[in-house]
């Protein structure tokens, strides 16, 4: 995809870590801002994913697409560092991080079923359901990001120590 390649080149050419960080955000957006159900196409500029709400940005919505991003990011950062990264290591990193998204997607589905049961049994008023689910989903996304951050920090620490886990 053109936007992904432009973002990748920007990360590689960045002269400072700050610029590289902004370019990495753009690289992530080049995946997250792909249309739901039509991932080969990005959302229309200026309108973006307005009609899909925040769902496209949520890792648990499309864990495999997130895995594609993780893979691209690992390759790009290795190249920026002037190192090669094996396909085996890429697959291992992808599997580790993608599994977090898959686990959380399953947990979100279970929460939604439980919420619907709570409404049908009268435990929660339907008018409060959207608010309850939004709060639950925000907590889930925070938990996902916390788990990913911890995993990423462990990769950095292992790299610093010269430990190769795959």
Rosetta constraint file for C-alpha pairs under 8 A:
AtomPair CA 1 CA 5 HARMONIC 6.41 0.50
AtomPair CA 1 CA 40 HARMONIC 7.27 0.50
AtomPair CA 2 CA 6 HARMONIC 6.20 0.50
AtomPair CA 3 CA 7 HARMONIC 6.08 0.50
AtomPair CA 3 CA 27 HARMONIC 7.87 0.50
AtomPair CA 3 CA 30 HARMONIC 5.89 0.50
AtomPair CA 4 CA 8 HARMONIC 6.07 0.50
AtomPair CA 4 CA 27 HARMONIC 5.82 0.50
AtomPair CA 4 CA 30 HARMONIC 5.29 0.50
AtomPair CA 4 CA 31 HARMONIC 7.35 0.50
AtomPair CA 5 CA 9 HARMONIC 6.16 0.50
AtomPair CA 6 CA 10 HARMONIC 6.23 0.50
AtomPair CA 7 CA 11 HARMONIC 6.34 0.50
AtomPair CA 7 CA 23 HARMONIC 6.00 0.50
AtomPair CA 7 CA 24 HARMONIC 7.29 0.50
AtomPair CA 7 CA 26 HARMONIC 6.05 0.50
AtomPair CA 7 CA 27 HARMONIC 4.99 0.50
AtomPair CA 7 CA 30 HARMONIC 7.63 0.50
AtomPair CA 8 CA 12 HARMONIC 6.34 0.50
AtomPair CA 8 CA 23 HARMONIC 7.58 0.50
AtomPair CA 8 CA 24 HARMONIC 7.76 0.50
AtomPair CA 8 CA 27 HARMONIC 6.38 0.50
AtomPair CA 8 CA 76 HARMONIC 6.47 0.50
AtomPair CA 9 CA 13 HARMONIC 6.08 0.50
AtomPair CA 10 CA 14 HARMONIC 5.91 0.50
AtomPair CA 10 CA 20 HARMONIC 7.34 0.50
AtomPair CA 10 CA 23 HARMONIC 5.97 0.50
AtomPair CA 11 CA 19 HARMONIC 7.60 0.50
AtomPair CA 11 CA 20 HARMONIC 4.86 0.50
AtomPair CA 11 CA 21 HARMONIC 7.70 0.50
AtomPair CA 11 CA 23 HARMONIC 5.20 0.50
AtomPair CA 11 CA 24 HARMONIC 6.28 0.50
AtomPair CA 11 CA 76 HARMONIC 7.48 0.50
AtomPair CA 11 CA 80 HARMONIC 7.53 0.50
AtomPair CA 12 CA 20 HARMONIC 7.56 0.50
AtomPair CA 12 CA 76 HARMONIC 7.06 0.50
AtomPair CA 12 CA 77 HARMONIC 7.83 0.50
AtomPair CA 12 CA 79 HARMONIC 7.40 0.50
AtomPair CA 12 CA 80 HARMONIC 5.22 0.50
AtomPair CA 14 CA 19 HARMONIC 5.61 0.50
AtomPair CA 14 CA 20 HARMONIC 5.16 0.50
AtomPair CA 14 CA 23 HARMONIC 7.94 0.50
AtomPair CA 15 CA 19 HARMONIC 6.92 0.50
AtomPair CA 15 CA 20 HARMONIC 7.48 0.50
AtomPair CA 16 CA 20 HARMONIC 6.22 0.50
AtomPair CA 17 CA 21 HARMONIC 5.95 0.50
AtomPair CA 18 CA 22 HARMONIC 6.42 0.50
AtomPair CA 19 CA 23 HARMONIC 6.19 0.50
AtomPair CA 20 CA 24 HARMONIC 6.06 0.50
AtomPair CA 21 CA 25 HARMONIC 6.39 0.50
AtomPair CA 22 CA 26 HARMONIC 6.41 0.50
AtomPair CA 23 CA 27 HARMONIC 6.11 0.50
AtomPair CA 24 CA 28 HARMONIC 6.21 0.50
AtomPair CA 24 CA 73 HARMONIC 7.69 0.50
AtomPair CA 25 CA 29 HARMONIC 6.23 0.50
AtomPair CA 26 CA 30 HARMONIC 6.19 0.50
AtomPair CA 27 CA 31 HARMONIC 7.00 0.50
AtomPair CA 27 CA 69 HARMONIC 7.89 0.50
AtomPair CA 27 CA 73 HARMONIC 7.80 0.50
AtomPair CA 28 CA 32 HARMONIC 6.20 0.50
AtomPair CA 28 CA 69 HARMONIC 6.43 0.50
AtomPair CA 29 CA 33 HARMONIC 5.39 0.50
AtomPair CA 30 CA 34 HARMONIC 6.85 0.50
AtomPair CA 30 CA 42 HARMONIC 7.55 0.50
AtomPair CA 31 CA 65 HARMONIC 6.94 0.50
AtomPair CA 31 CA 66 HARMONIC 7.32 0.50
AtomPair CA 31 CA 68 HARMONIC 7.98 0.50
AtomPair CA 31 CA 69 HARMONIC 6.29 0.50
AtomPair CA 32 CA 56 HARMONIC 5.74 0.50
AtomPair CA 32 CA 57 HARMONIC 5.33 0.50
AtomPair CA 32 CA 65 HARMONIC 7.89 0.50
AtomPair CA 32 CA 66 HARMONIC 7.63 0.50
AtomPair CA 33 CA 42 HARMONIC 5.63 0.50
AtomPair CA 33 CA 43 HARMONIC 6.06 0.50
AtomPair CA 33 CA 48 HARMONIC 7.33 0.50
AtomPair CA 33 CA 49 HARMONIC 7.08 0.50
AtomPair CA 33 CA 56 HARMONIC 6.39 0.50
AtomPair CA 33 CA 57 HARMONIC 7.16 0.50
AtomPair CA 34 CA 38 HARMONIC 7.15 0.50
AtomPair CA 34 CA 39 HARMONIC 4.93 0.50
AtomPair CA 34 CA 40 HARMONIC 6.77 0.50
AtomPair CA 34 CA 41 HARMONIC 5.58 0.50
AtomPair CA 34 CA 42 HARMONIC 4.02 0.50
AtomPair CA 34 CA 43 HARMONIC 5.90 0.50
AtomPair CA 34 CA 56 HARMONIC 7.52 0.50
AtomPair CA 35 CA 39 HARMONIC 5.19 0.50
AtomPair CA 35 CA 40 HARMONIC 7.55 0.50
AtomPair CA 35 CA 41 HARMONIC 5.90 0.50
AtomPair CA 35 CA 42 HARMONIC 5.43 0.50
AtomPair CA 35 CA 43 HARMONIC 5.58 0.50
AtomPair CA 35 CA 49 HARMONIC 7.65 0.50
AtomPair CA 35 CA 56 HARMONIC 7.54 0.50
AtomPair CA 36 CA 56 HARMONIC 6.69 0.50
AtomPair CA 43 CA 47 HARMONIC 7.42 0.50
AtomPair CA 43 CA 48 HARMONIC 4.91 0.50
AtomPair CA 43 CA 49 HARMONIC 6.06 0.50
AtomPair CA 44 CA 48 HARMONIC 5.28 0.50
AtomPair CA 44 CA 49 HARMONIC 7.92 0.50
AtomPair CA 49 CA 53 HARMONIC 6.15 0.50
AtomPair CA 49 CA 54 HARMONIC 7.44 0.50
AtomPair CA 49 CA 56 HARMONIC 7.12 0.50
AtomPair CA 52 CA 56 HARMONIC 6.96 0.50
AtomPair CA 54 CA 58 HARMONIC 6.70 0.50
AtomPair CA 55 CA 61 HARMONIC 6.46 0.50
AtomPair CA 56 CA 61 HARMONIC 6.77 0.50
AtomPair CA 56 CA 62 HARMONIC 7.77 0.50
AtomPair CA 57 CA 61 HARMONIC 7.92 0.50
AtomPair CA 58 CA 62 HARMONIC 7.53 0.50
AtomPair CA 58 CA 141 HARMONIC 6.89 0.50
AtomPair CA 59 CA 63 HARMONIC 5.70 0.50
AtomPair CA 59 CA 66 HARMONIC 6.28 0.50
AtomPair CA 59 CA 101 HARMONIC 5.94 0.50
AtomPair CA 59 CA 141 HARMONIC 7.49 0.50
AtomPair CA 59 CA 144 HARMONIC 7.84 0.50
AtomPair CA 60 CA 101 HARMONIC 4.88 0.50
AtomPair CA 60 CA 102 HARMONIC 6.54 0.50
AtomPair CA 60 CA 104 HARMONIC 5.90 0.50
AtomPair CA 60 CA 105 HARMONIC 4.68 0.50
AtomPair CA 60 CA 108 HARMONIC 7.97 0.50
AtomPair CA 60 CA 141 HARMONIC 7.74 0.50
AtomPair CA 61 CA 105 HARMONIC 6.71 0.50
AtomPair CA 62 CA 66 HARMONIC 6.35 0.50
AtomPair CA 62 CA 101 HARMONIC 7.86 0.50
AtomPair CA 63 CA 67 HARMONIC 6.15 0.50
AtomPair CA 63 CA 98 HARMONIC 5.79 0.50
AtomPair CA 63 CA 99 HARMONIC 7.90 0.50
AtomPair CA 63 CA 101 HARMONIC 4.98 0.50
AtomPair CA 63 CA 102 HARMONIC 5.86 0.50
AtomPair CA 63 CA 105 HARMONIC 7.88 0.50
AtomPair CA 64 CA 68 HARMONIC 6.38 0.50
AtomPair CA 64 CA 98 HARMONIC 6.57 0.50
AtomPair CA 65 CA 69 HARMONIC 6.46 0.50
AtomPair CA 66 CA 70 HARMONIC 6.23 0.50
AtomPair CA 66 CA 98 HARMONIC 6.88 0.50
AtomPair CA 66 CA 101 HARMONIC 7.96 0.50
AtomPair CA 67 CA 71 HARMONIC 6.13 0.50
AtomPair CA 67 CA 94 HARMONIC 5.47 0.50
AtomPair CA 67 CA 95 HARMONIC 7.66 0.50
AtomPair CA 67 CA 97 HARMONIC 7.10 0.50
AtomPair CA 67 CA 98 HARMONIC 5.23 0.50
AtomPair CA 68 CA 72 HARMONIC 6.24 0.50
AtomPair CA 68 CA 94 HARMONIC 7.81 0.50
AtomPair CA 69 CA 73 HARMONIC 5.97 0.50
AtomPair CA 70 CA 74 HARMONIC 6.09 0.50
AtomPair CA 70 CA 93 HARMONIC 7.72 0.50
AtomPair CA 70 CA 94 HARMONIC 6.09 0.50
AtomPair CA 70 CA 97 HARMONIC 7.67 0.50
AtomPair CA 71 CA 75 HARMONIC 6.33 0.50
AtomPair CA 71 CA 90 HARMONIC 6.07 0.50
AtomPair CA 71 CA 91 HARMONIC 7.71 0.50
AtomPair CA 71 CA 93 HARMONIC 7.65 0.50
AtomPair CA 71 CA 94 HARMONIC 6.03 0.50
AtomPair CA 72 CA 76 HARMONIC 6.03 0.50
AtomPair CA 73 CA 77 HARMONIC 5.99 0.50
AtomPair CA 74 CA 78 HARMONIC 6.09 0.50
AtomPair CA 74 CA 85 HARMONIC 7.93 0.50
AtomPair CA 74 CA 90 HARMONIC 6.90 0.50
AtomPair CA 75 CA 79 HARMONIC 6.16 0.50
AtomPair CA 75 CA 85 HARMONIC 6.70 0.50
AtomPair CA 75 CA 90 HARMONIC 7.66 0.50
AtomPair CA 76 CA 80 HARMONIC 6.09 0.50
AtomPair CA 77 CA 81 HARMONIC 6.12 0.50
AtomPair CA 78 CA 82 HARMONIC 6.22 0.50
AtomPair CA 78 CA 83 HARMONIC 5.14 0.50
AtomPair CA 78 CA 84 HARMONIC 6.04 0.50
AtomPair CA 78 CA 85 HARMONIC 6.26 0.50
AtomPair CA 79 CA 83 HARMONIC 5.57 0.50
AtomPair CA 79 CA 84 HARMONIC 6.60 0.50
AtomPair CA 85 CA 89 HARMONIC 6.57 0.50
AtomPair CA 85 CA 90 HARMONIC 6.93 0.50
AtomPair CA 86 CA 90 HARMONIC 6.30 0.50
AtomPair CA 87 CA 91 HARMONIC 6.04 0.50
AtomPair CA 88 CA 92 HARMONIC 6.17 0.50
AtomPair CA 88 CA 166 HARMONIC 7.33 0.50
AtomPair CA 89 CA 93 HARMONIC 6.12 0.50
AtomPair CA 89 CA 166 HARMONIC 5.95 0.50
AtomPair CA 90 CA 94 HARMONIC 6.03 0.50
AtomPair CA 91 CA 95 HARMONIC 5.99 0.50
AtomPair CA 92 CA 96 HARMONIC 6.14 0.50
AtomPair CA 92 CA 166 HARMONIC 6.36 0.50
AtomPair CA 93 CA 97 HARMONIC 6.24 0.50
AtomPair CA 94 CA 98 HARMONIC 5.63 0.50
AtomPair CA 95 CA 99 HARMONIC 5.89 0.50
AtomPair CA 96 CA 100 HARMONIC 7.02 0.50
AtomPair CA 97 CA 101 HARMONIC 7.00 0.50
AtomPair CA 97 CA 148 HARMONIC 6.65 0.50
AtomPair CA 97 CA 151 HARMONIC 7.71 0.50
AtomPair CA 98 CA 102 HARMONIC 6.33 0.50
AtomPair CA 99 CA 103 HARMONIC 5.99 0.50
AtomPair CA 100 CA 104 HARMONIC 6.19 0.50
AtomPair CA 100 CA 144 HARMONIC 6.87 0.50
AtomPair CA 100 CA 147 HARMONIC 7.51 0.50
AtomPair CA 100 CA 148 HARMONIC 7.49 0.50
AtomPair CA 101 CA 105 HARMONIC 6.04 0.50
AtomPair CA 101 CA 144 HARMONIC 7.06 0.50
AtomPair CA 102 CA 106 HARMONIC 6.28 0.50
AtomPair CA 103 CA 107 HARMONIC 6.24 0.50
AtomPair CA 104 CA 108 HARMONIC 5.98 0.50
AtomPair CA 104 CA 140 HARMONIC 7.15 0.50
AtomPair CA 104 CA 144 HARMONIC 7.04 0.50
AtomPair CA 105 CA 109 HARMONIC 6.20 0.50
AtomPair CA 106 CA 110 HARMONIC 6.29 0.50
AtomPair CA 107 CA 111 HARMONIC 6.20 0.50
AtomPair CA 108 CA 112 HARMONIC 6.19 0.50
AtomPair CA 108 CA 137 HARMONIC 7.21 0.50
AtomPair CA 108 CA 140 HARMONIC 7.54 0.50
AtomPair CA 109 CA 113 HARMONIC 6.32 0.50
AtomPair CA 110 CA 114 HARMONIC 6.16 0.50
AtomPair CA 111 CA 115 HARMONIC 6.07 0.50
AtomPair CA 112 CA 116 HARMONIC 6.25 0.50
AtomPair CA 112 CA 133 HARMONIC 7.29 0.50
AtomPair CA 113 CA 117 HARMONIC 6.27 0.50
AtomPair CA 114 CA 118 HARMONIC 6.13 0.50
AtomPair CA 115 CA 119 HARMONIC 6.31 0.50
AtomPair CA 115 CA 124 HARMONIC 7.93 0.50
AtomPair CA 115 CA 129 HARMONIC 7.17 0.50
AtomPair CA 115 CA 133 HARMONIC 7.52 0.50
AtomPair CA 116 CA 120 HARMONIC 6.19 0.50
AtomPair CA 117 CA 121 HARMONIC 6.01 0.50
AtomPair CA 118 CA 122 HARMONIC 6.08 0.50
AtomPair CA 118 CA 123 HARMONIC 4.96 0.50
AtomPair CA 118 CA 124 HARMONIC 5.58 0.50
AtomPair CA 119 CA 123 HARMONIC 5.89 0.50
AtomPair CA 119 CA 124 HARMONIC 4.91 0.50
AtomPair CA 119 CA 125 HARMONIC 5.89 0.50
AtomPair CA 119 CA 126 HARMONIC 5.79 0.50
AtomPair CA 119 CA 129 HARMONIC 7.43 0.50
AtomPair CA 124 CA 128 HARMONIC 6.73 0.50
AtomPair CA 124 CA 129 HARMONIC 6.76 0.50
AtomPair CA 125 CA 129 HARMONIC 6.52 0.50
AtomPair CA 126 CA 130 HARMONIC 7.69 0.50
AtomPair CA 128 CA 132 HARMONIC 6.21 0.50
AtomPair CA 129 CA 133 HARMONIC 6.02 0.50
AtomPair CA 130 CA 134 HARMONIC 6.02 0.50
AtomPair CA 131 CA 135 HARMONIC 6.19 0.50
AtomPair CA 132 CA 136 HARMONIC 6.15 0.50
AtomPair CA 133 CA 137 HARMONIC 5.99 0.50
AtomPair CA 134 CA 138 HARMONIC 6.11 0.50
AtomPair CA 135 CA 139 HARMONIC 6.26 0.50
AtomPair CA 136 CA 140 HARMONIC 6.20 0.50
AtomPair CA 137 CA 141 HARMONIC 6.16 0.50
AtomPair CA 138 CA 142 HARMONIC 6.22 0.50
AtomPair CA 139 CA 143 HARMONIC 6.15 0.50
AtomPair CA 140 CA 144 HARMONIC 6.13 0.50
AtomPair CA 141 CA 145 HARMONIC 6.14 0.50
AtomPair CA 142 CA 146 HARMONIC 6.10 0.50
AtomPair CA 143 CA 147 HARMONIC 6.18 0.50
AtomPair CA 144 CA 148 HARMONIC 6.14 0.50
AtomPair CA 145 CA 149 HARMONIC 5.89 0.50
AtomPair CA 146 CA 150 HARMONIC 6.15 0.50
AtomPair CA 147 CA 151 HARMONIC 6.18 0.50
AtomPair CA 148 CA 152 HARMONIC 5.99 0.50
AtomPair CA 149 CA 153 HARMONIC 6.08 0.50
AtomPair CA 150 CA 154 HARMONIC 6.24 0.50
AtomPair CA 151 CA 155 HARMONIC 6.43 0.50
AtomPair CA 152 CA 156 HARMONIC 6.38 0.50
AtomPair CA 153 CA 157 HARMONIC 6.10 0.50
AtomPair CA 154 CA 158 HARMONIC 5.99 0.50
AtomPair CA 155 CA 159 HARMONIC 5.99 0.50
AtomPair CA 156 CA 160 HARMONIC 6.13 0.50
AtomPair CA 157 CA 161 HARMONIC 6.28 0.50
AtomPair CA 158 CA 162 HARMONIC 5.92 0.50
AtomPair CA 158 CA 163 HARMONIC 4.79 0.50
AtomPair CA 158 CA 164 HARMONIC 6.86 0.50
AtomPair CA 158 CA 165 HARMONIC 7.99 0.50
AtomPair CA 159 CA 163 HARMONIC 5.83 0.50
AtomPair CA 159 CA 164 HARMONIC 7.13 0.50
